[in-house]
Amino acid sequence: MNLLLLRILFVTAGMIVGYQSLALQGVAAGLVGMLLGATAAILMIFLEAGLRKVSVTGLSSTVFGLILGLIMAKLVGDAFSLAPIEPETLSTIRVTLTLVFCYLGMVLALRGKDEFNIIIPYVRLRRQDQSQDVVILDTSVIIDGRIIDILKARFLGGKIVIPRFVLKELQQIADSTDPIKRQRGRRGLEMLHTIQKDSGVDIALHEEDFPDTKEVDAKLVKLAKLMEAKILTVDFNLNRVAGIQGIKVLNINELANALKSVVFPGEEMRIKLLKEGKEHNQAIGYLEDGTMVVVEDARKHIGQEVRVAVTSVLQTQAGRMIFTKLER
């Protein structure tokens, strides 16, 4: 339901309740009640709008402190009820204790919110120094598929979270009229099924959504901030945007580049040449990990396996390139 429509219905309900509350005293009183009901509803809407600035951590801490204060007030009030105190006095003492303990509980909880945190949606009280890592998967990393081997190898600890809006995006891609997109979407759904069934790690489907935010990447960043989580992706743009906003990002492409074999100038290797290079008389081959090897003056040897010597190594955003020359 649209937020504006919900607010209109709330104001209308307030007007109806206000009118019926005073309608027995006359039509004029009923109209006054309608006005009071509408005013009260509008004030509640302004209060709700102001609560947007309240952090989830601060709100959850306040609620925890309020509950703790109510429990303490009840326990102490029951202790006073054992004494021979007049009912009127006992009632005053109970009210006073409730106000005092609720105030102290909320203040102490707010001051100590850095010492503990109530996580949504798991509703688990934990200390910050004993926090469990939460990793959020984005659409690109699910479609990529390498996450399955990483999870099976136990390189990622903590809880793996898949947002509901990511699943929805995968379904939309799988239903696309574009055959390439449709194939990618179906592959992503298959990978997701494999992750949930065979990865052997703790997987959770997160229901939180942000209706006011349209882009999935923006939703991922908001959810990561809310849960104090990391984002696992292969999307370079998401990596940059999330990093700027202080979100920790795990990029599988960066991990793959870091794990590629290290070579040094002068080192020799054997490589099979597969195609022409961009420059004149160059030939291209690939190592087992996918690293591109450029061989100078080797165009006539395409299709053959040759022995080369490394001249230089170039690290780019797309990966590592090794430049070599033929060994005679």
C-alpha positions, 0 to 999 in steps of 0.5 A: 500500500502506498504510504500517502494512501495509508496516511490519508486513511489514518486521518480519515479514521481519526476524523470518524472516531473523533466525530463518533466520540462527541456526536451524542452531544450534538452535531456541533460537538461531533464536528469539533470531535472530527477536527480534534481527531484529524488534528491528532492524526496529523500530529501522529504523522509528523511524529512518525516522519520525525522518527525516520532520523532515529537509528535502529540501534538507538531505538532498540536500545531504548526499548530494551531499557524501557522493558528492563525499567518496567521489570525492575519497577514491578519487582521493587513495587512487589517488595513494597507491597509486603509492608503494611502501607496504605493502598493509596500510598502504595499506588503512588509508590508504584507509579513513582518507581515505574517512572524512575526505573523506566527513565533510568533504564532508557538513559543507561541503555542509550549511553551503553548502546555501543556495548551491546546491540539488538540485531534485526531481524535475528533479535539477538542481544550481543556485545560488539566485541563478540559480534558475528560477521554478516555477509550479504550476497548481491545479484552479480555474485550469485549469477557468477557462481564462484561463491559456491566453491568459496563457501564450500572451502569455508573461506567465509565465516559468519552468517550469509544473508540473501535479501528478498529484493535480490531474489526478486531481481533474479526472478525478473531477470529470469523472466526477461524477454532477452534470451541472454538475460533470461539465461543469466537469471536462470543460472542465478536461480540454479546457483542460489538453489545450490548455495542453499542446499550444498554450501554447508554454511548458515544461509538466511533469507532477509525480508527487509525491503526499502520501498522508497529506494528503486535501485537494488545496489542502493538497497544493498548499501542501506541494508549493509548499513542497517545490519553492519554487514559486508557486501560480497559482489563482483560488481565493480561499480557497487564496490566503489559506491559502497566503499565510498559510503564506508561499507566493507566490500568483498570482491571475488574478482579482487580475490581471484587476482590476488590468488593468481600465480606470481611471475618475475621478469626473466622467468621462463614458461611454456604457453600455447598461443591461441590468437593474434594480439592488438599490436603488430606481430603479437600473439596471445595465450592464457595461463590455467588461471586465466591470466593473459600472456602477450608474446612479441613477434610470435604471430606465425606461431599461433596454434603452437606451444612455445617457450617464452621469457617474461619481460614485464607484468602489468596489473590492471583493473581487469586483471593481470597481463604478462608480456613475454618474448620468444626464447630461441 
